[in-house]
Amino acid sequence: MKMTNVLSFSMLSSMLLLAGCAAPEPTAVNQLHNEVGKLNQQMRQLTDQATVLEQQNQLNSGAAQGAWLLPNANTAVLLQSNVGELRLSLSHVEAEANGTRALLHIRAAGEQPLVPLTALVEWGELDPITGKPLAADRQSQSIELPSSLLPKAETTVSLRLSGIQPEQLGYVRVHDLVPLQSAGR
């Protein structure tokens, strides 16, 4: 009888020890799941951004007279224009009352001062299948960068892109850059 009790106690102890080894710490497993989830989300974001960046590069590869900016690319585009080499980018794309507001950053390459200019800004949606701009609902506006008292290499233009919400905004195209003539000439 004693031997049976000792044997039962040994088996019970062994089972408890094995159960303790087999079941990992629940908080460690939860932390691991959270980390894997975060990494998967970051990977999806990077993949999405790489896809949009490739799409932006494709649009710009065939564009000689303007620059295509895709809001989700988060990357500047280099533009050879009538006013010199410019670096263009978008930021702070957000909703406003009747559409979208965004900041257009224009920087002269090589720290040269920006030339006073006018440009045409066009915006619209991209075809979800082909990734090409949809011409049907595109809109445009002119912008003007007048001369400033102090020459500067960079400026920011606040754009009001009416008729389209940020999640619909597929592209902003800047083209037809023309230097402004000063009044004294």
N, C-alpha and C positions, 0 to 999 in steps of 0.2 A: 504494500500500500504506500509505504514511504517512497519507494522507487517510482511509483506511478505519479505521485505528487511532484517529485523532483523533476521527472521527465516532462510532465505537463507544464510545470513552471518554466523549465528550460525552453520548451517549444513556444510558450507564450512570450517569453522574453525575446527570443530570436525573431518571432514574427513582428513584435513591436519595433525592434531595432531595424529590421528590413523595411518595414512600412515607413519608418522615419527617414531612411536613406532613399527610398523610392520617390517620396513626395518632396519636390523642391519647395523652398520657401515661397509662399504665395505672393509676397510683396516683390520678391526678386523676379518672379515670372511676370507679374503685372508691369514692372519697370521695363523688362525686356520687350514686352508687347508694345508698350508706349514708345520706346525707342525705335522699334521696327516700324511702327506706324508713322512716326515723324520722318524717318528716313525715306519711306515710300512716298510720303507727301512731298518732300523736298525733291525727290527724283522725278515725280510727275511735273512739278513746277519747272525744273530744269529742262525736261524734255519738251514741255510746252513752249518755253522761252526759246529753245534751240529751233523748234519748228517755225515759230514766228520770225526769228532772226533770219533763217534760211529763206523764208517767204519774202521778207523785206529786201534781202540781197538779190533775189531773183527779179523783183520789180525794178530795182535800181540798176541792174545789169543792162537792161534794155532802155534806160532813160538817159538821154543825153542832155536834156534841157530842164531838168528838175530833179527833185528828191522826193522819194516816197518814204514816209515815216509811219510805222505801225506802232500804235500805242503800247502794245505788250512786248515789243522788242527791247525796250529800255537800252537802246544803243544809238549813238550818233551816226549820222550819214555824212559822208564827205561829198561836197558838190562843187564841181568846176563850173563857174558861171561867168557872166559878163562883168561881174563886180569882183572877181577873184575867187580864190578857193575858200569855201565856207564849210563849217561843221555845224550841222543842224540836228537838234534833238527835241523831243517832247517830254514833258513831265507834268505832274499834278493834273491828270485827266480826271475830272470829276463832274458830277451832275450839277446842273443849275436849272432855274425855272423852266426855260423852254428848250433845253438841249444840254450841251456839254461845254465846259470851260477847260482850257488847257493852256499850258505855258510852252511857247516855242522859243527855244534858245538858239541864237545865231552867234557864231564865233568865227572871226577871221582866222585863217590858218597862219601860223608863223608869227602870231602876236602883232600882225599888222593892224592898223586901225580900220574899223568898218567904214565902208563907203556909204554915204546916204543913198538909199535905194527904195524902190517900190517892188512889190512882188504880189503874185496871185497865190492865195491859199485855197485849196480845194479839199473837200472832205466827203466821206460817204462810207458805204458798207462794202465788205468783200463778199464775193460769192462763196458760200460755205463749202462748196464742192471743189471748185477750181482754184480758189484763193485769189482770183483776179478781181479788180475793182468793178463794182456794179455802176454803170453809167446812168441808170434811170433816175436815181435819187440823189445824185451828187449835187453839192452846193459849193459856192465859192465866195470869196471876199478879197478885196485888195488890202494890203497893209503897206504902211510907209514908215521907213526908218529915216527920220530927218537928221540933219547934221547936228552934232552936239558941240557945246562950247569946248569941252575937253575930249580929244579923240579917245575912243575906247575900242578894245578888240572884241568885246562881247556885249550883247544886249539880250533882253528877254521881252517877248511880245505876248501879251495876254490875248488869247483867241477865244471868241465866243462862237461856238459851232452850233448854230440853231438847228432845230428839227431832228436831232439825233441824240439818243442817250449814250452814255459812255460804253455800255455793254454792246451796243450796236456799232459804235465807231470802229470801222475797220482800217481806215487809213486817213492820213493827212498828206497832201501833196503840195510842195512849195515849188513854184516855177515862174517863168517870165520875170526874172529879176532884172531890173533896169536901173542904172545909176541915176540919181536925181541931179539935175543941173542946178547950180547955185544961181540965185537971182541976179548976181552981179555980172554974169557972163553973157 
